[in-house]
Structure formats: structure tokens, C-alpha cells
Amino acid sequence: MFVIYNLFLFPIILISPLIVLIRIFLGKEDQNRFKEKYGFFLNKNKPNETIWIHGASVGEILSIIPIVRKFEEDKRIKRILITSSTTSSSHILSKFKFKKTVHQFYPFDLNFLTKHFINHWKPKLAIFVDSEIWPNMFNNLHKKNVPLILLNARITRKSFTRWKFFPNFSKKIFEKITLALPQNIESKKYLKLLGTKKIKLVGNLKFFGGSQKDNINLILKKKFSKKVIFCAASTHRTEELFVGKVHKKLKSEIKNLITIIIPRHINRKKEIINELNSIGLNSQLHTSSKKLCKNTDIYIVDTYGESAKFYSLSKLTFLGGSLIPHGGQNPLESARKGNYILYGPHVENFKEVYEMLDKLKITRRVNSIKNMKSVVRQKINFLQGNTVNKKLKYLGDKILNKNLYEIKKFI
């Protein structure tokens, strides 16, 4: 089956240069670093000293930052390699001033490329985050006797069903996981059925809040001091227009209302501006050097890694990826900043997280423009900072320590 898998991948690799070229044009690929995906590495490394962590994109990379910080303090660890697949995740990582940590883009999962990657970096331990399952890499790590941990593992019913189409192939992949640390009970069940032998349920790493110090940017605080803020974060296509229509209905009722939109993909900013302009709303980009205009309706955050600053200014946030069948985005960062959370009907990816926040009575599900307008109007002027961030920090610290305890057995 591995032979068939590689034969299937080979034609994709042949046309990949064209795909990469298109992605560079769209701003989704780094024109100076895309060669890393073909096995051309910029960094050198000493043998047998690397702890390697791989996460697909922004969410996964942010979730492992607390782990990386602990590794940076560990004198036994000489080098930390982080790989990811998106330019946005590399931009996020560059904001952290780590001393031992380097970043590379994850290679295509061809057999010879994965062998080359392992031989070059010689990892002592490989940690894959969330649902990153790569057959050739897992197989070659196993051949090299490199322990493989699936951290904060997530297997959904949909992905489980796909893997079960190839039961023998799936078993050969999942049995190569040395230790799986699933983020929920559902994932634990599916991992076991797929053939993973050692599984420990220690909690969802994304509950960890990191530093709880106040990171309000004083310039931003002054900028929005006279505004009533409604925040819409991690929005996807069509959700910005939805939120814009809510704003338009509310602007005559709530004096000095401004809606801050933090899109999931900032390369869509021109498209978002055009959509909002089509319904008569004025937008302003965060990267604009202009002062906040009096007639600005929508403030678009077109940078990565600054969401927390705006959550600190806001009391009320809509979390995107939930009005469309995407599965939702992680609401915990906003909740830790004391925000009341609005979300749509599609939050399958964070079902247990939303159930916990619902019990704390700091969330509300919305499914129409009329519904969202009603909740925003009801909540925005009366919300006060609450202690949910302290509760989440306690839970997050506990989960982080459990994960670290299991990981450090292999270091």
C-alpha cells in the first residue's frame, strides 16, 4: 500500500512547481523559502540533538508555544526544530525571540524526501500536533527508531471514516505512533480503533493560556478610547459580510460603534473591503498609517499574531469558521481575555471547548443576522470583565504540566 501511496503522490509532485508558483502569486507561499518543501534546507544541525515539533498552521503553532518555552529552558535540549506548512505560521513564529529554535517548512511526504529530512536533522524525538498524519514520514521515523508523539491528537468522525477505507494501511501508520496524547475522548476512541497502541488522555493543550499579563497596546487603547467595540475574529469568506450587515443595522442604535474584524486569511483583505463597501460601510486597515477616521465602520486587522491585543480591548467577540461548515475556530484566547463569545452552528472542531464555555455561561449561539444583532445590542454595553480567564488559566496550567510530563519521558 505504501507503493500505491507513493505512486499516487508522484504526479502531484510533478505539477507542484506550478501550484507553488500560483501560491506565490496569491501570497500563500514564501518565494525565498519554498525550496525547503523539496528538501533544500537553510539551517545546519548537529547530530542527535534535535527535538522536532510539527504543526500544520497558525493554530497548531500557537498551541505549542508554551511547550517550546519550557524546552528553551531545558538545558538537556540543544536544538528545537519547528516545521509547518503555511507562511502565516512562519510569520507568527518569527515574532517569538527563541534562542534554540529554528523553523523550516515541512517537506512533501514523498519517501525519498522524508528520508532526506530525517537524515539531515537527525531528530531525537518527533512531535506531531493535532491531526497531522503523514504515512511516509511516520514509516521512516519508525525505521530510524525515532520516538513519535502525536500531541493534542485530534481524529474526527469524518477523518476516521476516511482512514477506515484502508484498514491495513491505516493500521501500519497508526501503530507507528509511540504515544498519542488525544485532546478529547472521541479522538482517543478513534486512535485505538485505528491501531495506536499507547494512548493517554491528559487534556486539550489549547486550554493553556500562556502568560496572563495585560498586553493591551497603549496606542491601540488610545485609538479606540471613544469607541464601543464589537470584535469578529478568525472569520472566513461570507462571514465578514454577515458581520458587516449586523454592524449596519446596529450603527444607528449604538453610538460610536466600531466592528473590528480579524480575518483568518489576511490575503483576502481587498476582497473583504470590497464586500463591505458594497453595502455602504467604510473600512480601515490596521496597517494603514492613518489615524482612526471618524466615519470608520469596520477596522480590519491585516496582520498575524495580534488578536490578543484586540481581545483585551473588547468585551464581546464573534468567533468565525462557525457560520459556515468549517467546524469553528478556537475561542479560548478570546475567553481568557474576558470576552463573551458568540458563535455559529458549526463548531464540531471545538465541541468540548464550547460545551465547557457554555457551562460557564459566557457564550451564545447565533444563526441569523437578526439573532446576532439582538445579542450584540443586549450584551455590548453591559458586559464587564469576568474571572473566566483565571479559571481557564488554572485548568490550562494543569493540562500543560501533564503533557510535559509525558513528553519529557522521551528526552
ZIKAKA-V327050 format. One line per field, one symbol per residue. phi: phi as a letter, one per 40 degrees, with the letter a starting at -180 (. if undefined). psi: psi as a letter, one per 20 degrees, with the letter a starting at -180 (. if undefined). burial: + if it has 24 or more other C-alpha atoms within 12 Angstrom, else -. A space follows every 10 residues. Layout:
phi = ???
psi = ???
burial = ???
This chain:
phi = .cccdccccd ccccccdccc ccccccgbbc ccbccdcbgb bcbcaccfbc bbbbbcaddc ccccddcccc ccccccccab bbbabbcccc cdcccccccc cbbbcccccc dccccccccc cfccabbbbg bcbbdccccc ccccfcdbbc cfdbbcdccc cccccbcccc ccccccccab bccacdcccc cccchccbbb cbhccccccg ccccbccccc dccbcbbcbb bbbfcbdgcc cdccccdccc cccbcgcbbc bbccbccccc ccdcccccbg bcbbcccccc cccccccbbb cbbbgbddcc ccccbbbccc gbcbcbhgbc cccccccgcc bbaccbbdcb dccccccccc gbbacbaacc ccdccccccc cbcbdbcccc ccccccdccd ccccdccccb b
psi = hhggghhhhg hghhihhggg gghghijjqo iijhhhijjo qhqrqqqkjp opppqgbggg ghhjghgggh hhiohhohpp ppqriqhhhh gghiipmqhi pqpqqpqqlq ghhhgggghg hlqhppoppd knoogggggh gghjkppopo plpoorgghg gghihmgggg ghghiiogpp nqirhghggh gghijpgopp ojqohiipib pjqokpphgh ghhjhjqopp poqlqrphhg hghhhgghhh hihopkpppo pnqhoiijhg ggggghhhjk qpqpqhiqiq roqhjpgpop okrqjjghhh hhhrippppa jiirmhirro ihgghhjjqp pqqainkhhk ghghgghghi lkqppqjrgg gggggghghh iipqpajhhg ghgggggggg hgghgggiij .
burial = -+-------- ---------+ -------+++ --++-++++- +---+--+++ ++++++++++ ++++++++++ ++----++++ ++++++++++ +++------+ ++++++++++ +-+++++++- ++++++++++ ++++++++++ ++---+++++ ++++++---+ --+-----++ ++++++++++ ++++++++++ ++++++++++ ++++++++++ -+-------+ ---+--++++ +++++++-++ ++++++++++ +--+-+++++ +++++++++- -++-++---- ++++++---- -+---+++++ ++++++++++ ++++++++++ ++++--++++ ++++++++++ ++++++++++ ++++--+--- -++++++-+- -++-+++-++ -------++- +++-+++-++ -+++-++--- +
